[in-house]
Amino acid sequence: MVKVTVSAAELARWGRGDQLGNVEDLVERSFEFLLLREPPSSILRRFELSTIQRYFPDYDREIR
């Protein structure tokens, strides 16, 4: 199981609104992004959403 923390600031920056469904949409899109770039076994088991951008600088541009 993977645990992703999404802050209000991250949701405002990359989300499509502030409702729960939008959080789920953002996390889903983020995993789609990650899985195009690395195998599932390489994904951290626990991380804050903004961590993705540290490893993949194009995340900000791609996820919007």
C-alpha positions, 0 to 999 in steps of 0.5 A, a space after each residue: 500500500 502507498 500513502 500519499 499526502 496532498 496538502 491544500 497548497 498542492 491541491 490548489 497548484 495541481 488540482 482541479 478544485 478542492 473537493 475530495 474527488 479532485 484530490 483523488 483525481 490528482 493522485 490518480 493522474 500523479 500515479 499515471 505520470 509516475 508509472 510512465 517513468 518508473 516501475 511500480 516497485 520504484 515508487 516510494 511507499 509513503 510521500 508528499 505529492 510535491 516529492 514527485 517534482 523533486 525527482 521529475 522536474 517536468 511534473 509541474 508542467 505535465 500535471 497541470 
